[in-house]
Amino acid sequence: MTVPKTTPAGLTAADAEWFEQLAASRRAAAEGIKNPAWIAQYNAEAAGLDALASALRDPTARGVPGLRQGRGGETAPPDDPDRPWKVREVMQTVAASPTMLAADASLTRLTLARDAGVLQLAVEAAQDAGAASATERMLAHQLAAAHQAAMGLFAAADSQLHIHRTAAILNPGALAEATRSATAGARVLAAYAQGALALDRLRHGSRQIVTVQHVTVADGGQAVVTGTVTTGKQGREGAQ
């Protein structure tokens, strides 16, 4: 199957799956007919659709050479001085994917992290966690955003506490503001802990603890409980 060097305008890597499904339907239709000419035509159409899908996933066919995987598992095109600085900052952060779809999704994730003010934290968190999938990278980025938000809220609480200590009479609401900021920060940290647990489960699988107890009634009616505790790890495939 020859992959076209260019692709029709307006199509993206996300359209590749649709063309693959169309190709499969044409092959299925060919199996239900007996005319050799129609069979050849249906199979040729299926091959063309498959080639188009492959081209949509090929960055060189879209005029974007040199895509590669960078830090944090993210992807981006090489740095281009003609691009806006916001886009260049994202590219330089990951030091530029195997496919256009991965590159587009990667650029979107990193742009969101940059807009949230946690671009460097997000990439480092994904790198440190060994994020291997898009979901794991998004969770790592969310943890970075939660960390920054929580620390900002605690900084605000500390500032209000300082005002309360030094000028409580002039600022009667300072203590209440400090309490609100600290409470909000604690809630963000609780969400952070849940996100960290979810990321750990995705990376390593869920852990199970099985307790086996044996109850023996000794002479005199006294019950003796003995047992063992077995810990195991539930992997992604469900095996222990």
LINKAWO-V526186 format. One record per residue. N is the residue number from 0. SS is DSSP state (helix for helix, strand for strand, loop for the rest). OMEGA is omega as a letter, one per 20 degrees, with the letter a starting at -180 (none if undefined). Layout:
N_SS_OMEGA, N_SS_OMEGA
This chain:
0_loop_a, 1_loop_r, 2_loop_r, 3_loop_r, 4_loop_r, 5_loop_r, 6_loop_r, 7_loop_r, 8_loop_r, 9_loop_r, 10_loop_a, 11_loop_r, 12_helix_r, 13_helix_r, 14_helix_a, 15_helix_a, 16_helix_r, 17_helix_a, 18_helix_r, 19_helix_r, 20_helix_r, 21_helix_r, 22_helix_r, 23_helix_r, 24_helix_r, 25_helix_r, 26_helix_r, 27_helix_r, 28_helix_a, 29_helix_a, 30_loop_a, 31_loop_a, 32_loop_a, 33_loop_a, 34_loop_a, 35_helix_a, 36_helix_r, 37_helix_r, 38_helix_a, 39_helix_a, 40_helix_a, 41_helix_r, 42_helix_r, 43_helix_r, 44_helix_r, 45_helix_r, 46_helix_r, 47_helix_r, 48_helix_r, 49_helix_r, 50_helix_r, 51_helix_r, 52_helix_r, 53_helix_r, 54_helix_a, 55_helix_r, 56_helix_a, 57_loop_a, 58_helix_a, 59_helix_r, 60_helix_r, 61_helix_r, 62_loop_r, 63_loop_a, 64_loop_r, 65_loop_r, 66_loop_r, 67_strand_a, 68_strand_a, 69_loop_a, 70_helix_r, 71_helix_a, 72_helix_a, 73_loop_a, 74_strand_r, 75_strand_r, 76_loop_r, 77_loop_a, 78_loop_a, 79_loop_a, 80_loop_a, 81_loop_r, 82_loop_r, 83_loop_a, 84_helix_a, 85_helix_r, 86_helix_r, 87_helix_r, 88_helix_r, 89_helix_a, 90_helix_a, 91_helix_a, 92_helix_a, 93_helix_r, 94_loop_a, 95_loop_none, 96_loop_a, 97_loop_a, 98_loop_r, 99_helix_a, 100_helix_r, 101_helix_a, 102_helix_r, 103_helix_r, 104_helix_r, 105_helix_a, 106_helix_r, 107_helix_r, 108_helix_a, 109_helix_r, 110_helix_r, 111_helix_r, 112_helix_r, 113_helix_r, 114_helix_r, 115_loop_r, 116_loop_a, 117_loop_a, 118_helix_a, 119_helix_r, 120_helix_a, 121_helix_a, 122_helix_r, 123_helix_a, 124_helix_r, 125_helix_r, 126_helix_a, 127_helix_a, 128_helix_a, 129_loop_a, 130_loop_a, 131_loop_a, 132_loop_a, 133_helix_r, 134_helix_r, 135_helix_r, 136_helix_r, 137_helix_r, 138_helix_r, 139_helix_r, 140_helix_r, 141_helix_r, 142_helix_r, 143_helix_r, 144_helix_r, 145_helix_r, 146_helix_a, 147_helix_r, 148_helix_a, 149_helix_a, 150_helix_r, 151_helix_r, 152_helix_r, 153_helix_r, 154_helix_r, 155_helix_r, 156_helix_r, 157_helix_r, 158_helix_r, 159_helix_r, 160_helix_r, 161_helix_r, 162_helix_r, 163_helix_a, 164_helix_a, 165_helix_a, 166_helix_a, 167_loop_a, 168_loop_a, 169_loop_a, 170_loop_a, 171_loop_a, 172_loop_a, 173_helix_a, 174_helix_r, 175_helix_r, 176_helix_r, 177_helix_r, 178_helix_r, 179_helix_a, 180_helix_r, 181_helix_r, 182_helix_r, 183_helix_r, 184_helix_r, 185_helix_r, 186_helix_r, 187_helix_r, 188_helix_r, 189_helix_r, 190_helix_r, 191_helix_a, 192_helix_r, 193_helix_r, 194_helix_r, 195_helix_r, 196_helix_r, 197_helix_r, 198_helix_r, 199_helix_r, 200_helix_r, 201_helix_a, 202_helix_a, 203_helix_a, 204_loop_a, 205_strand_a, 206_strand_r, 207_strand_r, 208_strand_a, 209_strand_r, 210_strand_r, 211_strand_a, 212_strand_r, 213_strand_a, 214_strand_r, 215_strand_r, 216_strand_a, 217_loop_r, 218_loop_a, 219_loop_r, 220_loop_a, 221_loop_a, 222_strand_r, 223_strand_a, 224_strand_r, 225_strand_r, 226_strand_r, 227_strand_r, 228_strand_a, 229_strand_r, 230_strand_r, 231_strand_r, 232_strand_r, 233_strand_a, 234_loop_a, 235_loop_r, 236_loop_r, 237_loop_a, 238_loop_r, 239_loop_none
